C-alpha cells in the first residue's frame, strides 16, 4: 500500500468523484462507517462518545459519524469548533441531516467554558482538521487542541484520518497537535501517519476503507523502492521448492569485543533477514553466549580472545568457518571489532606492520 501526501490524496479522491461519479458525500459516509467500525473493534466497551468537529470535510466526517454511531446505539454527541456560517458544503449537508434526525451538534468555540463539553464520556473523537493543514493551528481549533491535550489520559481519543495539528505531507508537526490513541487513516496512510515524530502522535494506525477503488497515486519513493526490490528479486532468481538452508549461501559475520556485541547481533540478524541460508556470528569466545542470545536464528562461533577482543590465533578458525559451509559464502568483517593489535591481522608483528587498511587483503591472501 502506498503512503501518500496531501496532494496525492486529493488527486485520488478527485478521480473517484469525477471519473467514477461517486459523490463526496458518499466518501464521507464511508469514512464515518470505517471510523465507527474501528471504534467498535478497538473500544468495544465505549458507549458514550463525544466528537470534536471542524468546519471542513474532516468535520463533515465527524458529523456523519455522529449519525452512524447513534444508529448503532451509542450515546453520541458532537461539538463544532467555530461558527456554522463557514462550514464546507458537505459538512453543512451533514449538519442538516443530523438536525433532521433530532441530533443537534453544539457550536463551541471555547471548550473550556462549556459545561456540555465537560460531561463524562467513554471516548473522544478528533474530527477537527484532516489533511489540509500545513501551518500551526489557530483560533477555535487551537483552543480545542489545547483542551483535548489537557484531557489526555482521561479517556481514549480517536483521530479521523490524522491527528489535528499534523501536516499530512511531512514527518515534523508544524505546531501544537492532538495526540491520539488510535488513528483511522482514510484510503491511504499519509506520510505523517508513518514517519516519526508525527507518527508518534497517531497511536495505533488503522486504514479505513472508503468503499471505492482509489486510483494508485503517481510513483513516489515507496514505489521506486518496490520496483528496485522486484529488480533485486529478479536478479537473485526464484528460490527452488526443494531448496534448503544449505542452498542459499553462508554469511560469516566476524567482529565483536567487550561492550560492542550489538553491532555483531544487528549484522547477523540483517543477514538472516536478507535471505542467507546460514549465518554464523564469529566473536571472541567469552562473548559467544551474549551474541547467541541476541541473534537466535544464527549460529555462533567462539574465537580465541585476547583481552576484550580477538587474538591473532582467531584467523585460522575464522578462515576454516568461511570455507567449510555452504557455497557461495560471504564474510562481513568488522562490526564491533575495534582497532586493537590483537583484533587486526595487520597489527604489530604482522607481515604488513601497522597498516590496518590491508586487513581484508591479508585475509584474502590467506584464503
Secondary structure as GFF3:
##gff-version 3
##sequence-region A 1 367
A	DSSP	beta_strand	3	4	.	.	.	ID=ss1
A	DSSP	alpha_helix	6	19	.	.	.	ID=ss2
A	DSSP	alpha_helix	24	42	.	.	.	ID=ss3
A	DSSP	beta_strand	48	53	.	.	.	ID=ss4
A	DSSP	alpha_helix	57	71	.	.	.	ID=ss5
A	DSSP	beta_strand	75	80	.	.	.	ID=ss6
A	DSSP	three_ten_helix	84	86	.	.	.	ID=ss7
A	DSSP	alpha_helix	89	100	.	.	.	ID=ss8
A	DSSP	beta_strand	106	107	.	.	.	ID=ss9
A	DSSP	three_ten_helix	111	113	.	.	.	ID=ss10
A	DSSP	beta_strand	123	127	.	.	.	ID=ss11
A	DSSP	alpha_helix	139	150	.	.	.	ID=ss12
A	DSSP	beta_strand	156	160	.	.	.	ID=ss13
A	DSSP	beta_strand	182	186	.	.	.	ID=ss14
A	DSSP	beta_strand	189	190	.	.	.	ID=ss15
A	DSSP	alpha_helix	191	194	.	.	.	ID=ss16
A	DSSP	three_ten_helix	198	202	.	.	.	ID=ss17
A	DSSP	beta_strand	204	208	.	.	.	ID=ss18
A	DSSP	alpha_helix	221	236	.	.	.	ID=ss19
A	DSSP	three_ten_helix	245	248	.	.	.	ID=ss20
A	DSSP	beta_strand	250	254	.	.	.	ID=ss21
A	DSSP	alpha_helix	261	273	.	.	.	ID=ss22
A	DSSP	beta_strand	278	284	.	.	.	ID=ss23
A	DSSP	three_ten_helix	285	287	.	.	.	ID=ss24
A	DSSP	alpha_helix	288	294	.	.	.	ID=ss25
A	DSSP	beta_strand	299	303	.	.	.	ID=ss26
A	DSSP	beta_strand	305	306	.	.	.	ID=ss27
A	DSSP	beta_strand	309	310	.	.	.	ID=ss28
A	DSSP	alpha_helix	314	324	.	.	.	ID=ss29
A	DSSP	beta_strand	329	333	.	.	.	ID=ss30
A	DSSP	three_ten_helix	356	358	.	.	.	ID=ss31
A	DSSP	alpha_helix	359	366	.	.	.	ID=ss32
###
